[in-house]
Amino acid sequence: MDAKKDSEPTLTKKRTTAERKSDRELVVTRTFHCRARILFEAWTKPELFKRWWVPKSLGMSLLSCELDVRVGGTYRLVFANEPSPMAFFGRYLEVTPPSRLVWSNDEGGDGGAVTTVTFTENGEKTLLVLHDLYPSKEALDAALGSYEGMQETLDQLDELLGSSATATAHR
């Protein structure tokens, strides 16, 4: 049995896959039944983002969500976490509506990843590809546990897009 393979994210149910592409890269993909601009809005509008980003099973809540989505703009997400709040923050490096977002994950210092999310529309569907590039194999190894909730997070996004009046009006 390959121990390395057992610790890595694999094909999950529904339409989400997570695959380690190299020692430093992880790629998550999922197809959504909506236009790219709708997905892009869900990733860039705080009022939408905070409704789907935190997996409900974690029992945490998003205390604040600040997204200044422009090149050079910053983001800061603060989660309720015992014994004290936990913050994730960084800078937007590239913003190309409605097809691409690139940001730094600065809370990890030199160990933070650069995340690229692309939205590729094909008819009524959009392929979302989330690509994390870590500075080292060790940094990716340390972060792998956080991908356990990605299926649930993207399920919540899918649910929001299916029930959101905003999303429905734009489909």
Residue pairs with C-beta under 8 A, 6 or more apart in sequence:
7 144
8 18
8 19
8 20
8 144
9 18
9 19
9 20
9 26
9 28
9 144
9 147
9 148
9 150
10 17
10 18
10 19
11 17
12 18
12 151
13 151
14 30
14 151
14 155
15 30
15 31
16 28
16 29
16 30
16 150
16 151
16 154
16 155
17 28
17 29
17 30
18 26
18 27
18 28
18 147
18 150
19 26
19 27
19 28
20 26
20 140
21 27
23 136
23 137
23 140
24 133
24 134
24 135
24 136
24 137
24 139
24 140
25 131
25 132
25 133
25 134
25 140
26 131
26 132
26 134
26 140
26 143
26 144
26 147
27 129
27 130
27 131
27 132
28 129
28 130
28 147
28 150
28 154
29 127
29 128
29 129
29 130
30 127
30 128
30 154
30 158
31 125
31 126
31 127
31 128
32 39
32 125
32 126
32 128
32 157
32 158
32 161
33 124
33 125
33 161
34 124
34 125
34 126
34 161
34 167
34 170
34 171
35 98
35 121
35 124
35 126
35 170
35 171
36 98
36 99
36 119
36 120
36 121
36 126
37 97
37 98
37 170
38 126
38 161
38 167
38 170
38 171
39 98
39 119
39 126
39 128
39 157
39 161
40 97
40 98
40 99
40 101
40 119
41 48
41 98
41 166
41 167
41 170
42 48
42 49
42 52
42 157
42 160
42 161
42 167
43 49
43 101
43 117
44 67
44 69
44 95
44 97
44 101
45 67
46 65
46 66
46 67
48 160
48 164
48 166
49 65
49 67
50 62
50 65
51 156
51 160
52 153
52 156
52 157
52 159
52 160
53 62
53 65
53 77
53 153
53 156
54 60
54 61
54 62
54 79
54 153
55 149
55 152
55 153
55 156
56 152
56 156
57 149
57 152
58 149
60 79
60 80
60 81
61 79
61 80
62 77
62 78
62 79
62 80
63 78
63 79
63 80
63 85
64 76
64 77
64 78
65 77
66 74
66 75
66 76
66 77
67 73
67 75
68 74
68 75
68 92
69 75
69 92
69 95
69 101
70 92
70 95
71 92
71 93
71 94
71 95
72 91
72 92
73 91
73 92
73 95
74 89
74 90
74 91
74 92
75 89
75 90
75 91
75 92
75 103
76 87
76 88
76 89
77 87
77 88
77 89
78 85
78 86
78 87
79 85
79 86
79 87
79 88
87 107
88 105
88 107
89 106
89 107
90 103
90 104
90 105
90 106
90 107
90 112
91 103
91 104
91 106
92 101
92 102
92 103
93 102
93 103
93 104
93 114
94 100
94 101
94 102
94 116
95 101
95 102
98 119
99 118
99 119
99 120
100 116
100 117
100 118
100 119
101 115
101 116
101 117
102 114
102 115
102 116
102 117
103 114
103 115
104 112
104 114
104 115
105 112
105 113
105 114
105 115
106 112
108 139
110 135
111 134
111 135
111 136
111 138
111 139
111 142
112 135
112 139
113 132
113 133
113 134
113 135
113 139
113 140
113 143
114 132
114 133
115 130
115 131
115 132
115 133
116 129
116 130
116 131
116 133
117 128
117 129
117 130
117 131
118 127
118 128
118 129
118 131
119 126
119 127
119 128
120 126
120 127
120 129
124 171
128 154
132 140
132 143
134 140
134 143
160 167
161 167
162 168
